[in-house]
């Protein structure tokens, strides 16, 4: 029996639940998978071993879905290749995030100190509340943002409406605030 036939036979036995077949599959295919993973030269030895182990775990868990026992090796290699790529992409993303967090020079210098920016934003919110037409939505927003002492549930009880109505009104107003702040930033004005 050839190597391929041995792997195919081990796959069939593994799908029947023979635990020794899993060990045999690992022993017979590990060198090939290890060479593939080593081809991703930027993986350190620990990462390469993690990728190798993750690949076998995924393959063994998904063995029942494999349509042809003879397709095991190419399928396993595809899993290993995808795991290695995912590992490299994740590491690259983490490195970029670390660089951004540790970069001591900000890309832009704020025009105003943070406390003045917050005060300016509060003024914009108050202006938007004042511009709302008189009615239930304005009253809801005033109770929540101006008085600031009531929860959405308490406002709902006070106005005699459902909590979801209050939440919807507040969400709609928050969307309006976001749009207005964005428009002002893009226009470069904060009057």
C-alpha positions as a Python dict, from the first residue, in 0.01 Angstrom:
ca = {
    (1, 'X'): (0, 0, 0),
    (2, 'X'): (140, 345, -95),
    (3, 'X'): (166, 654, 123),
    (4, 'X'): (-146, 809, -33),
    (5, 'X'): (-342, 489, 18),
    (6, 'X'): (-228, 475, 381),
    (7, 'X'): (-350, 832, 441),
    (8, 'X'): (-681, 760, 268),
    (9, 'X'): (-728, 447, 479),
    (10, 'X'): (-644, 641, 798),
    (11, 'X'): (-898, 910, 705),
    (12, 'X'): (-1168, 648, 664),
    (13, 'X'): (-1081, 491, 998),
    (14, 'X'): (-1071, 833, 1168),
    (15, 'X'): (-1419, 919, 1039),
    (16, 'X'): (-1536, 595, 1202),
    (17, 'X'): (-1389, 721, 1530),
    (18, 'X'): (-1071, 513, 1557),
    (19, 'X'): (-844, 728, 1773),
    (20, 'X'): (-525, 559, 1648),
    (21, 'X'): (-613, 677, 1297),
    (22, 'X'): (-582, 1042, 1405),
    (23, 'X'): (-231, 978, 1535),
    (24, 'X'): (-141, 803, 1211),
    (25, 'X'): (-275, 1093, 1002),
    (26, 'X'): (-73, 1336, 1208),
    (27, 'X'): (244, 1127, 1183),
    (28, 'X'): (213, 1074, 806),
    (29, 'X'): (120, 1432, 708),
    (30, 'X'): (305, 1644, 964),
    (31, 'X'): (633, 1674, 766),
    (32, 'X'): (447, 1802, 460),
    (33, 'X'): (239, 2050, 660),
    (34, 'X'): (546, 2164, 857),
    (35, 'X'): (732, 2237, 530),
    (36, 'X'): (439, 2440, 401),
    (37, 'X'): (416, 2642, 723),
    (38, 'X'): (795, 2692, 729),
    (39, 'X'): (758, 2849, 384),
    (40, 'X'): (593, 3140, 561),
    (41, 'X'): (940, 3251, 673),
    (42, 'X'): (819, 3543, 882),
    (43, 'X'): (649, 3311, 1133),
    (44, 'X'): (868, 3247, 1435),
    (45, 'X'): (901, 2882, 1548),
    (46, 'X'): (633, 2916, 1817),
    (47, 'X'): (389, 3074, 1573),
    (48, 'X'): (464, 2804, 1316),
    (49, 'X'): (393, 2533, 1572),
    (50, 'X'): (68, 2708, 1673),
    (51, 'X'): (-39, 2724, 1308),
    (52, 'X'): (44, 2356, 1267),
    (53, 'X'): (-160, 2256, 1572),
    (54, 'X'): (-453, 2483, 1479),
    (55, 'X'): (-457, 2329, 1132),
    (56, 'X'): (-486, 1976, 1265),
    (57, 'X'): (-752, 2072, 1517),
    (58, 'X'): (-962, 2230, 1241),
    (59, 'X'): (-906, 1941, 1005),
    (60, 'X'): (-991, 1674, 1260),
    (61, 'X'): (-1301, 1860, 1375),
    (62, 'X'): (-1420, 1898, 1016),
    (63, 'X'): (-1325, 1551, 900),
    (64, 'X'): (-1688, 1438, 876),
    (65, 'X'): (-1753, 1711, 617),
    (66, 'X'): (-1470, 1594, 390),
    (67, 'X'): (-1635, 1452, 78),
    (68, 'X'): (-1347, 1231, -34),
    (69, 'X'): (-1095, 1060, 192),
    (70, 'X'): (-838, 1093, -87),
    (71, 'X'): (-867, 1473, -72),
    (72, 'X'): (-748, 1492, 289),
    (73, 'X'): (-389, 1603, 226),
    (74, 'X'): (-468, 1892, -13),
    (75, 'X'): (-753, 1997, 215),
    (76, 'X'): (-524, 1993, 519),
    (77, 'X'): (-262, 2196, 331),
    (78, 'X'): (-525, 2454, 238),
    (79, 'X'): (-629, 2482, 602),
    (80, 'X'): (-265, 2526, 709),
    (81, 'X'): (-202, 2789, 440),
    (82, 'X'): (-510, 2984, 549),
    (83, 'X'): (-416, 2959, 918),
    (84, 'X'): (-64, 3089, 842),
    (85, 'X'): (-199, 3381, 639),
    (86, 'X'): (-449, 3466, 909),
    (87, 'X'): (-173, 3458, 1172),
    (88, 'X'): (46, 3692, 965),
    (89, 'X'): (-241, 3932, 895),
    (90, 'X'): (-335, 3942, 1264),
    (91, 'X'): (26, 4004, 1366),
    (92, 'X'): (59, 4282, 1108),
    (93, 'X'): (-261, 4445, 1232),
    (94, 'X'): (-146, 4427, 1594),
    (95, 'X'): (191, 4581, 1503),
    (96, 'X'): (21, 4870, 1322),
    (97, 'X'): (-208, 4928, 1617),
    (98, 'X'): (85, 4926, 1860),
    (99, 'X'): (275, 5173, 1643),
    (100, 'X'): (-25, 5405, 1631),
    (101, 'X'): (-69, 5386, 2008),
    (102, 'X'): (298, 5443, 2088),
    (103, 'X'): (361, 5713, 1826),
    (104, 'X'): (455, 6016, 2040),
    (105, 'X'): (381, 6271, 1768),
    (106, 'X'): (16, 6326, 1692),
    (107, 'X'): (-75, 6364, 1326),
    (108, 'X'): (-269, 6682, 1395),
    (109, 'X'): (-252, 6935, 1672),
    (110, 'X'): (-592, 7029, 1813),
    (111, 'X'): (-683, 7390, 1752),
    (112, 'X'): (-831, 7422, 2100),
    (113, 'X'): (-746, 7266, 2435),
    (114, 'X'): (-968, 6962, 2505),
    (115, 'X'): (-1179, 7141, 2768),
    (116, 'X'): (-1264, 7419, 2523),
    (117, 'X'): (-1347, 7163, 2253),
    (118, 'X'): (-1590, 6990, 2491),
    (119, 'X'): (-1749, 7324, 2583),
    (120, 'X'): (-1784, 7409, 2214),
    (121, 'X'): (-1947, 7071, 2145),
    (122, 'X'): (-2188, 7126, 2436),
    (123, 'X'): (-2285, 7461, 2284),
    (124, 'X'): (-2358, 7289, 1951),
    (125, 'X'): (-2581, 7034, 2128),
    (126, 'X'): (-2768, 7309, 2313),
    (127, 'X'): (-2814, 7498, 1987),
    (128, 'X'): (-2952, 7186, 1818),
    (129, 'X'): (-3194, 7130, 2105),
    (130, 'X'): (-3311, 7492, 2080),
    (131, 'X'): (-3368, 7448, 1705),
    (132, 'X'): (-3595, 7145, 1755),
    (133, 'X'): (-3962, 7216, 1692),
    (134, 'X'): (-4173, 7232, 2006),
    (135, 'X'): (-4319, 6894, 2090),
    (136, 'X'): (-4261, 6559, 2251),
    (137, 'X'): (-3922, 6494, 2090),
    (138, 'X'): (-3783, 6827, 2212),
    (139, 'X'): (-3923, 6767, 2560),
    (140, 'X'): (-3766, 6419, 2568),
    (141, 'X'): (-3427, 6552, 2461),
    (142, 'X'): (-3441, 6838, 2712),
    (143, 'X'): (-3527, 6604, 2998),
    (144, 'X'): (-3242, 6373, 2911),
    (145, 'X'): (-2966, 6615, 2808),
    (146, 'X'): (-3045, 6945, 2978),
    (147, 'X'): (-3187, 6825, 3308),
    (148, 'X'): (-2971, 6513, 3288),
    (149, 'X'): (-3105, 6351, 3604),
    (150, 'X'): (-3362, 6112, 3457),
    (151, 'X'): (-3314, 5773, 3295),
    (152, 'X'): (-3494, 5680, 2974),
    (153, 'X'): (-3738, 5471, 3179),
    (154, 'X'): (-3815, 5764, 3411),
    (155, 'X'): (-3864, 6000, 3116),
    (156, 'X'): (-4102, 5746, 2958),
    (157, 'X'): (-4306, 5733, 3279),
    (158, 'X'): (-4314, 6113, 3307),
    (159, 'X'): (-4425, 6158, 2945),
    (160, 'X'): (-4660, 5861, 2945),
    (161, 'X'): (-4490, 5682, 2656),
    (162, 'X'): (-4296, 5358, 2621),
    (163, 'X'): (-3927, 5339, 2701),
    (164, 'X'): (-3860, 5234, 2340),
    (165, 'X'): (-4022, 5558, 2221),
    (166, 'X'): (-3788, 5760, 2442),
    (167, 'X'): (-3488, 5558, 2325),
    (168, 'X'): (-3588, 5607, 1961),
    (169, 'X'): (-3623, 5984, 2008),
    (170, 'X'): (-3284, 6005, 2177),
    (171, 'X'): (-3119, 5795, 1906),
    (172, 'X'): (-3271, 6015, 1637),
    (173, 'X'): (-3136, 6323, 1814),
    (174, 'X'): (-2791, 6165, 1854),
    (175, 'X'): (-2787, 6099, 1481),
    (176, 'X'): (-2871, 6465, 1423),
    (177, 'X'): (-2587, 6571, 1654),
    (178, 'X'): (-2338, 6347, 1474),
    (179, 'X'): (-2440, 6480, 1134),
    (180, 'X'): (-2420, 6841, 1249),
    (181, 'X'): (-2080, 6798, 1415),
    (182, 'X'): (-1947, 6623, 1106),
    (183, 'X'): (-2080, 6898, 880),
    (184, 'X'): (-1918, 7161, 1098),
    (185, 'X'): (-1585, 6978, 1102),
    (186, 'X'): (-1591, 6937, 725),
    (187, 'X'): (-1688, 7300, 676),
    (188, 'X'): (-1423, 7413, 923),
    (189, 'X'): (-1668, 7622, 1123),
    (190, 'X'): (-1773, 7612, 1484),
    (191, 'X'): (-1990, 7921, 1521),
}
